[in-house]
Amino acid sequence: MICALGETTGPPALKYMQKKMLADPVGRQILDEKPLLNTQTIDVNYLGSLPEGTFGKAYWDFLSVNVKI
């Protein structure tokens, strides 16, 4: 998903996102651990129950439109 984002927003936006993530403890942890997001590692139904405006809900919205879940 980040790769697709890079193709649509360009390097400056990705550099900005990286800088913001590195400045945040959770963001830094995500960058350090490079977790895989797939149906084996996350509860997709739970993502759909998250509040609007969260990464999880946005990811669920993306999956529900672009992938059969």
DSSP file (Angstrom, degrees, kcal/mol; ACC not computed):
  #  RESIDUE AA STRUCTURE BP1 BP2  ACC     N-H-->O    O-->H-N    N-H-->O    O-->H-N    TCO  KAPPA ALPHA  PHI   PSI    X-CA   Y-CA   Z-CA
    1    1 A M     >        0   0    0      0, 0.0     4,-2.3     0, 0.0     5,-0.1   0.000 360.0 360.0 360.0 -40.8    0.0    0.0    0.0
    2    2 A I  H  >  +     0   0    0      1,-0.2     4,-2.4     2,-0.2     5,-0.2   0.893 360.0  53.9 -63.2 -37.8    2.9    2.4    0.8
    3    3 A C  H  > S+     0   0    0      2,-0.2     4,-1.7     1,-0.2    -1,-0.2   0.930 109.0  47.4 -61.7 -44.5    4.4    1.6   -2.6
    4    4 A A  H  > S+     0   0    0      1,-0.2     4,-1.0     2,-0.2    -1,-0.2   0.887 110.5  53.0 -63.2 -38.0    1.1    2.5   -4.3
    5    5 A L  H >X S+     0   0    0     -4,-2.3     4,-2.1     1,-0.2     3,-0.6   0.907 106.1  53.8 -62.6 -41.2    1.0    5.7   -2.3
    6    6 A G  H 3X S+     0   0    0     -4,-2.4     4,-1.8     1,-0.2    -1,-0.2   0.852 104.4  55.0 -61.8 -35.6    4.5    6.5   -3.4
    7    7 A E  H 3< S+     0   0    0     -4,-1.7    -1,-0.2     1,-0.2    -2,-0.2   0.775 115.8  37.9 -69.2 -25.3    3.4    6.2   -7.0
    8    8 A T  H << S+     0   0    0     -4,-1.0    -2,-0.2    -3,-0.6    -1,-0.2   0.704 125.8  32.4 -99.7 -21.7    0.6    8.7   -6.6
    9    9 A T  H  < S-     0   0    0     -4,-2.1     4,-0.4    -5,-0.1    -3,-0.2   0.722  97.3-135.8-110.4 -25.9    2.1   11.2   -4.2
   10   10 A G     X  -     0   0    0     -4,-1.8     4,-1.6    -5,-0.4     3,-0.5  -0.042  34.8 -60.7  91.3 165.7    5.8   11.3   -5.1
   11   11 A P  H  > S+     0   0    0      0, 0.0     4,-2.7     0, 0.0     5,-0.2   0.832 124.5  58.5 -57.5 -41.1    9.1   11.4   -3.1
   12   12 A P  H  > S+     0   0    0      0, 0.0     4,-2.1     0, 0.0     5,-0.1   0.913 108.0  47.0 -59.8 -40.1    8.6   14.6   -1.2
   13   13 A A  H  > S+     0   0    0     -3,-0.5     4,-2.3    -4,-0.4     5,-0.1   0.896 112.8  49.0 -67.3 -39.4    5.3   13.4    0.4
   14   14 A L  H  X S+     0   0    0     -4,-1.6     4,-2.6     2,-0.2    -1,-0.2   0.896 110.2  51.0 -67.4 -39.3    7.0   10.0    1.3
   15   15 A K  H  X S+     0   0    0     -4,-2.7     4,-2.5     2,-0.2    -2,-0.2   0.907 110.8  49.5 -62.6 -41.4   10.0   11.8    2.8
   16   16 A Y  H  X S+     0   0    0     -4,-2.1     4,-2.4    -5,-0.2    -2,-0.2   0.925 111.2  48.6 -62.4 -45.2    7.6   14.0    4.9
   17   17 A M  H  X S+     0   0    0     -4,-2.3     4,-2.5     1,-0.2    -2,-0.2   0.905 111.4  50.3 -62.4 -41.6    5.7   10.9    6.0
   18   18 A Q  H  X S+     0   0    0     -4,-2.6     4,-2.7     2,-0.2    -2,-0.2   0.921 109.7  50.6 -62.1 -44.2    8.9    9.2    7.0
   19   19 A K  H  X S+     0   0    0     -4,-2.5     4,-1.3     1,-0.2    -2,-0.2   0.919 111.9  47.2 -60.2 -44.8   10.1   12.2    9.0
   20   20 A K  H  < S+     0   0    0     -4,-2.4     4,-0.4     1,-0.2    -1,-0.2   0.903 113.1  48.6 -64.0 -41.6    6.8   12.3   10.9
   21   21 A M  H >< S+     0   0    0     -4,-2.5     3,-1.2     1,-0.2     7,-0.5   0.897 108.7  53.0 -67.1 -39.7    6.9    8.6   11.6
   22   22 A L  H 3< S+     0   0    0     -4,-2.7    -1,-0.2     1,-0.3    -2,-0.2   0.793 106.0  55.3 -65.3 -27.1   10.5    8.7   12.8
   23   23 A A  T 3< S+     0   0    0     -4,-1.3    -1,-0.3    -5,-0.2    -2,-0.2   0.570 100.4  70.6 -81.2  -9.5    9.5   11.5   15.2
   24   24 A D  S <> S-     0   0    0     -3,-1.2     4,-3.1    -4,-0.4     5,-0.2  -0.908  78.8-136.6-111.7 134.5    6.8    9.4   16.8
   25   25 A P  H  > S+     0   0    0      0, 0.0     4,-2.0     0, 0.0    -1,-0.1   0.900 107.0  42.1 -57.3 -43.1    7.6    6.4   19.0
   26   26 A V  H  > S+     0   0    0      2,-0.2     4,-2.4     1,-0.2     5,-0.2   0.907 114.7  51.1 -71.3 -40.7    4.9    4.2   17.4
   27   27 A G  H  > S+     0   0    0      1,-0.2     4,-2.2     2,-0.2    -5,-0.2   0.914 110.5  49.2 -60.4 -43.0    5.8    5.4   13.9
   28   28 A R  H  X S+     0   0    0     -4,-3.1     4,-2.6    -7,-0.5    -1,-0.2   0.903 109.5  52.5 -62.9 -41.2    9.5    4.6   14.6
   29   29 A Q  H  X S+     0   0    0     -4,-2.0     4,-2.9    -5,-0.2     5,-0.3   0.914 108.5  50.4 -61.4 -43.0    8.5    1.1   15.8
   30   30 A I  H  X S+     0   0    0     -4,-2.4     4,-2.3     1,-0.2    -1,-0.2   0.926 112.5  46.5 -61.0 -45.1    6.5    0.4   12.7
   31   31 A L  H  < S+     0   0    0     -4,-2.2    -2,-0.2     1,-0.2    -1,-0.2   0.883 115.2  47.0 -65.6 -37.7    9.5    1.5   10.5
   32   32 A D  H  < S+     0   0    0     -4,-2.6    -2,-0.2     1,-0.2    -1,-0.2   0.921 120.0  36.8 -68.7 -44.0   11.9   -0.5   12.5
   33   33 A E  H  < S-     0   0    0     -4,-2.9    -2,-0.2    -5,-0.2    -1,-0.2   0.752  85.6-154.9 -84.0 -24.8    9.8   -3.7   12.6
   34   34 A K     <  -     0   0    0     -4,-2.3    -3,-0.1    -5,-0.3    -4,-0.1   0.939  21.6-156.3  48.7  57.3    8.4   -3.5    9.1
   35   35 A P        -     0   0    0      0, 0.0     2,-0.4     0, 0.0    -1,-0.1  -0.275  10.8-121.8 -66.3 148.6    5.3   -5.5   10.0
   36   36 A L        -     0   0    0      2,-0.0     2,-0.7     5,-0.0    -2,-0.0  -0.745  18.7-151.1 -87.0 135.2    3.4   -7.4    7.3
   37   37 A L        +     0   0    0     -2,-0.4     2,-0.3     3,-0.0    -1,-0.0  -0.924  43.4 117.9-109.9 109.6   -0.3   -6.5    7.0
   38   38 A N  S >> S-     0   0    0     -2,-0.7     4,-1.7     0, 0.0     3,-1.3  -0.928  78.7 -83.3-156.4 178.3   -2.4   -9.4    5.7
   39   39 A T  T 34 S+     0   0    0     -2,-0.3     5,-0.1     1,-0.3    -2,-0.0   0.640 124.3  58.3 -68.7 -12.3   -5.2  -11.6    6.8
   40   40 A Q  T 34 S+     0   0    0      1,-0.1    -1,-0.3     3,-0.1     3,-0.1   0.739 115.3  33.7 -83.5 -23.9   -2.8  -13.8    8.7
   41   41 A T  T <4 S+     0   0    0     -3,-1.3     2,-0.3     1,-0.1    -2,-0.2   0.577 118.8  43.1-110.2 -12.6   -1.5  -11.0   10.9
   42   42 A I  S  < S-     0   0    0     -4,-1.7     2,-1.0     4,-0.0     3,-0.1  -0.949  74.8-120.3-134.4 155.6   -4.6   -8.8   11.4
   43   43 A D     >  -     0   0    0     -2,-0.3     4,-1.7     1,-0.2     3,-0.4  -0.823  25.4-167.0 -92.8 100.2   -8.3   -9.2   12.1
   44   44 A V  H  > S+     0   0    0     -2,-1.0     4,-1.5     1,-0.2    -1,-0.2   0.866  85.3  55.2 -59.9 -39.4   -9.9   -7.6    9.0
   45   45 A N  H  > S+     0   0    0      1,-0.2     4,-0.7     2,-0.2    -1,-0.2   0.885 105.3  53.6 -62.5 -37.7  -13.4   -7.5   10.6
   46   46 A Y  H >> S+     0   0    0     -3,-0.4     3,-1.2     1,-0.2     4,-0.6   0.904 102.9  57.2 -62.6 -41.1  -12.0   -5.6   13.6
   47   47 A L  H >< S+     0   0    0     -4,-1.7     3,-1.2     1,-0.3    -1,-0.2   0.892 102.4  55.7 -57.3 -39.2  -10.5   -3.0   11.2
   48   48 A G  H 3< S+     0   0    0     -4,-1.5    -1,-0.3     1,-0.3    -2,-0.2   0.725 103.7  55.1 -66.2 -20.9  -14.0   -2.4    9.8
   49   49 A S  H << S+     0   0    0     -3,-1.2    -1,-0.3    -4,-0.7    -2,-0.2   0.532  85.6 106.2 -89.3  -6.5  -15.2   -1.6   13.3
   50   50 A L  S << S-     0   0    0     -3,-1.2     3,-0.1    -4,-0.6     4,-0.0  -0.316  80.9 -91.1 -72.8 157.3  -12.7    1.1   14.0
   51   51 A P    >   -     0   0    0      0, 0.0     3,-1.4     0, 0.0     6,-0.4  -0.283  46.5 -93.9 -66.8 151.1  -13.7    4.8   14.0
   52   52 A E  T 3  S+     0   0    0      1,-0.2     3,-0.1     5,-0.1     4,-0.0  -0.320 111.2  40.4 -57.2 145.8  -13.5    6.9   10.9
   53   53 A G  T 3  S+     0   0    0      1,-0.4     2,-0.2    -3,-0.1    -1,-0.2   0.344  88.8 114.3  93.3  -6.6  -10.2    8.7   10.7
   54   54 A T  S <> S-     0   0    0     -3,-1.4     4,-2.3     1,-0.1    -1,-0.4  -0.650  73.9-123.5 -94.2 156.1   -8.0    5.9   12.0
   55   55 A F  H  > S+     0   0    0     -2,-0.2     4,-2.7     1,-0.2     5,-0.2   0.915 111.9  54.4 -60.6 -42.9   -5.4    4.1    9.8
   56   56 A G  H  > S+     0   0    0      1,-0.2     4,-2.3     2,-0.2    -1,-0.2   0.909 109.7  45.3 -59.9 -44.1   -7.2    0.7   10.5
   57   57 A K  H  > S+     0   0    0     -6,-0.4     4,-2.7     2,-0.2    -1,-0.2   0.904 113.2  50.5 -66.8 -40.7  -10.5    2.0    9.2
   58   58 A A  H  X S+     0   0    0     -4,-2.3     4,-2.3     2,-0.2    -2,-0.2   0.893 110.9  49.4 -63.6 -38.9   -8.9    3.6    6.2
   59   59 A Y  H  X S+     0   0    0     -4,-2.7     4,-2.7     2,-0.2    -2,-0.2   0.909 111.1  49.4 -66.3 -41.6   -7.1    0.4    5.4
   60   60 A W  H  X S+     0   0    0     -4,-2.3     4,-3.0     2,-0.2    -2,-0.2   0.921 109.6  51.7 -62.5 -44.0  -10.4   -1.6    5.7
   61   61 A D  H  X S+     0   0    0     -4,-2.7     4,-1.3     2,-0.2    -2,-0.2   0.926 111.3  48.0 -57.6 -44.9  -12.1    0.9    3.4
   62   62 A F  H  X S+     0   0    0     -4,-2.3     4,-2.5     1,-0.2     3,-0.4   0.935 113.9  46.4 -60.7 -47.5   -9.3    0.4    0.9
   63   63 A L  H  X S+     0   0    0     -4,-2.7     4,-2.8     1,-0.2    -2,-0.2   0.896 108.0  55.8 -63.3 -40.5   -9.5   -3.4    1.2
   64   64 A S  H  < S+     0   0    0     -4,-3.0    -1,-0.2     1,-0.2    -2,-0.2   0.783 116.4  37.0 -66.5 -25.3  -13.3   -3.4    0.9
   65   65 A V  H  < S+     0   0    0     -4,-1.3    -1,-0.2    -3,-0.4    -2,-0.2   0.833 129.8  28.6 -89.7 -37.7  -13.2   -1.5   -2.4
   66   66 A N  H  < S+     0   0    0     -4,-2.5     2,-0.4    -5,-0.2    -3,-0.2   0.606 119.8  40.2-105.2 -14.8  -10.1   -3.1   -3.9
   67   67 A V  S  < S-     0   0    0     -4,-2.8     2,-0.7    -5,-0.3    -1,-0.1  -0.987  82.8-110.0-137.2 143.5   -9.9   -6.6   -2.5
   68   68 A K              0   0    0     -2,-0.4    -4,-0.1     1,-0.2    -3,-0.1  -0.649 360.0 360.0 -73.8 116.3  -12.4   -9.3   -1.8
   69   69 A I              0   0    0     -2,-0.7    -1,-0.2    -5,-0.2    -5,-0.1   0.345 360.0 360.0-123.4 360.0  -12.6   -9.5    2.0
